[in-house]
């Protein structure tokens, strides 16, 4: 208990000190306070008024499936460190107690997240789609069972086997919500108890999966810091360079030789060859898509406007990073060429997505 308390306090001190260093008055004024205001008005217009927008026309099974999937992706902490292999692992009881308290802490935090998700969609399921009490009980128990089984599958199964196993489990538990009865609820509760017992015996009392548990715990601890390093251009330069990957076949030869076309091809090659750029671009687009199906039409248009400026700023940061490359001290390019290249790239990968989202929201508004 004492070791767990020390490591937990050290973790939160690190998080708070990092947050204090980056959250100046501009962050509070332009990001955090408007975010809280937007969340309040969003909840007031949707959950409190039972007006879930376009999501009301979706089948409730899709909503149940998405929430089940989110519960299976929640993080479980063990608070183990690489140095424990030399020292702490020799004391079996102390190390098992550390992992057990880490599991209790993760379970409490994830229960809070699942409770928030359940409370947000409870009016939607109860009053819009008229779910019964036993269906809601089955839904809440299925959330916990998906979470526990996903934590066990991370240790025992390979990547693809784990993916298909969790997919089948989430599908079965989602279907069980609509055909819930006393037997399915009892079976799900039994699955929760079996999952807890297996986790206690296989993941806490034994040290067979020490390397895998330590690696996942270190990744989960530095996940917030890695996101800050990813989105902050100044901190991004401090990250260690990754190994070089093979160049893709696309954009290998360009037909045009003018400077603007060469810059466009170079920037597009940079985006396609770096996985972090592609995933960040897709993450911004994919986060907005489910939200425009949930929020009212005015909030959907507002989200698209925010996405447009976010994508524009992201592409401009990539162009600035490419422009600062040492090769352009040898190859001379004018600022006008960079501006024209940025405008054309913005048309290709920013304006096109924005117009597609605007057309989608307009069609949903007119036909639904």
ChimeraX attribute file (.defattr): number of C-alpha atoms within 10 A of each C-alpha:
attribute: neighborCount
match mode: 1-to-1
recipient: residues
	/A:1	11
	/A:2	10
	/A:3	14
	/A:4	21
	/A:5	13
	/A:6	10
	/A:7	16
	/A:8	15
	/A:9	12
	/A:10	12
	/A:11	14
	/A:12	11
	/A:13	12
	/A:14	13
	/A:15	16
	/A:16	11
	/A:17	11
	/A:18	14
	/A:19	13
	/A:20	10
	/A:21	9
	/A:22	12
	/A:23	14
	/A:24	10
	/A:25	10
	/A:26	10
	/A:27	11
	/A:28	12
	/A:29	12
	/A:30	10
	/A:31	12
	/A:32	14
	/A:33	11
	/A:34	12
	/A:35	12
	/A:36	11
	/A:37	10
	/A:38	13
	/A:39	11
	/A:40	11
	/A:41	12
	/A:42	17
	/A:43	16
	/A:44	13
	/A:45	17
	/A:46	18
	/A:47	17
	/A:48	13
	/A:49	10
	/A:50	16
	/A:51	19
	/A:52	22
	/A:53	20
	/A:54	19
	/A:55	19
	/A:56	17
	/A:57	10
	/A:58	11
	/A:59	10
	/A:60	17
	/A:61	14
	/A:62	12
	/A:63	17
	/A:64	24
	/A:65	18
	/A:66	13
	/A:67	19
	/A:68	27
	/A:69	20
	/A:70	16
	/A:71	24
	/A:72	21
	/A:73	12
	/A:74	18
	/A:75	17
	/A:76	22
	/A:77	21
	/A:78	25
	/A:79	24
	/A:80	24
	/A:81	16
	/A:82	14
	/A:83	10
	/A:84	14
	/A:85	14
	/A:86	8
	/A:87	10
	/A:88	17
	/A:89	16
	/A:90	11
	/A:91	10
	/A:92	14
	/A:93	13
	/A:94	16
	/A:95	23
	/A:96	20
	/A:97	18
	/A:98	22
	/A:99	22
	/A:100	22
	/A:101	19
	/A:102	23
	/A:103	20
	/A:104	14
	/A:105	17
	/A:106	17
	/A:107	19
	/A:108	12
	/A:109	15
	/A:110	18
	/A:111	17
	/A:112	12
	/A:113	15
	/A:114	21
	/A:115	13
	/A:116	12
	/A:117	14
	/A:118	19
	/A:119	12
	/A:120	15
	/A:121	16
	/A:122	15
	/A:123	20
	/A:124	22
	/A:125	19
	/A:126	14
	/A:127	11
	/A:128	14
	/A:129	12
	/A:130	11
	/A:131	17
	/A:132	15
	/A:133	11
	/A:134	17
	/A:135	22
	/A:136	18
	/A:137	15
	/A:138	26
	/A:139	25
	/A:140	18
	/A:141	20
	/A:142	28
	/A:143	26
	/A:144	23
	/A:145	26
	/A:146	24
	/A:147	26
	/A:148	24
	/A:149	22
	/A:150	24
	/A:151	18
	/A:152	17
	/A:153	16
	/A:154	15
	/A:155	17
	/A:156	13
	/A:157	12
	/A:158	10
	/A:159	11
	/A:160	9
	/A:161	12
	/A:162	18
	/A:163	15
	/A:164	11
	/A:165	16
	/A:166	20
	/A:167	15
	/A:168	12
	/A:169	19
	/A:170	24
	/A:171	16
	/A:172	13
	/A:173	24
	/A:174	25
	/A:175	15
	/A:176	18
	/A:177	24
	/A:178	18
	/A:179	12
	/A:180	20
	/A:181	14
	/A:182	11
	/A:183	9
	/A:184	18
	/A:185	21
	/A:186	13
	/A:187	13
	/A:188	22
	/A:189	17
	/A:190	13
	/A:191	19
	/A:192	21
	/A:193	14
	/A:194	15
	/A:195	21
	/A:196	16
	/A:197	12
	/A:198	15
	/A:199	20
	/A:200	16
	/A:201	11
	/A:202	16
	/A:203	23
	/A:204	24
	/A:205	16
	/A:206	14
	/A:207	15
	/A:208	12
	/A:209	13
	/A:210	18
	/A:211	14
	/A:212	11
	/A:213	23
	/A:214	20
	/A:215	14
	/A:216	17
	/A:217	19
	/A:218	16
	/A:219	13
	/A:220	16
	/A:221	16
	/A:222	13
	/A:223	12
	/A:224	13
	/A:225	15
	/A:226	16
	/A:227	11
	/A:228	16
	/A:229	16
	/A:230	17
	/A:231	12
	/A:232	12
	/A:233	13
	/A:234	10
	/A:235	12
	/A:236	14
	/A:237	11
	/A:238	9
	/A:239	11
	/A:240	7
	/A:241	7
	/A:242	6
	/A:243	6
	/A:244	8
	/A:245	9
	/A:246	7
	/A:247	12
	/A:248	10
	/A:249	7
	/A:250	11
	/A:251	13
	/A:252	9
	/A:253	8
	/A:254	11
	/A:255	8
	/A:256	10
	/A:257	9
	/A:258	9
	/A:259	15
	/A:260	20
	/A:261	17
	/A:262	16
	/A:263	22
	/A:264	20
	/A:265	19
	/A:266	17
	/A:267	21
	/A:268	16
	/A:269	16
	/A:270	16
	/A:271	18
	/A:272	16
	/A:273	17
	/A:274	13
	/A:275	12
	/A:276	12
	/A:277	17
	/A:278	13
	/A:279	12
	/A:280	15
	/A:281	18
	/A:282	11
	/A:283	11
	/A:284	15
	/A:285	20
	/A:286	11
	/A:287	11
	/A:288	16
	/A:289	15
	/A:290	12
	/A:291	17
	/A:292	24
	/A:293	20
	/A:294	19
	/A:295	22
	/A:296	20
	/A:297	17
	/A:298	10
	/A:299	17
	/A:300	22
	/A:301	17
	/A:302	12
	/A:303	17
	/A:304	22
	/A:305	14
	/A:306	13
	/A:307	20
	/A:308	20
	/A:309	13
	/A:310	16
	/A:311	22
	/A:312	18
	/A:313	12
	/A:314	18
	/A:315	21
	/A:316	17
	/A:317	13
	/A:318	17
	/A:319	23
	/A:320	13
	/A:321	12
	/A:322	16
	/A:323	17
	/A:324	11
	/A:325	9
	/A:326	9
	/A:327	10
	/A:328	11
	/A:329	10
	/A:330	7
	/A:331	7
	/A:332	9
	/A:333	14
	/A:334	9
	/A:335	10
	/A:336	10
	/A:337	17
	/A:338	18
	/A:339	14
	/A:340	15
	/A:341	22
	/A:342	22
	/A:343	16
	/A:344	16
	/A:345	21
	/A:346	17
	/A:347	13
	/A:348	11
	/A:349	15
	/A:350	22
	/A:351	17
	/A:352	12
	/A:353	17
	/A:354	19
	/A:355	13
	/A:356	11
	/A:357	21
	/A:358	16
	/A:359	12
	/A:360	14
	/A:361	20
	/A:362	15
	/A:363	11
	/A:364	15
	/A:365	13
	/A:366	7
	/A:367	6
	/A:368	9
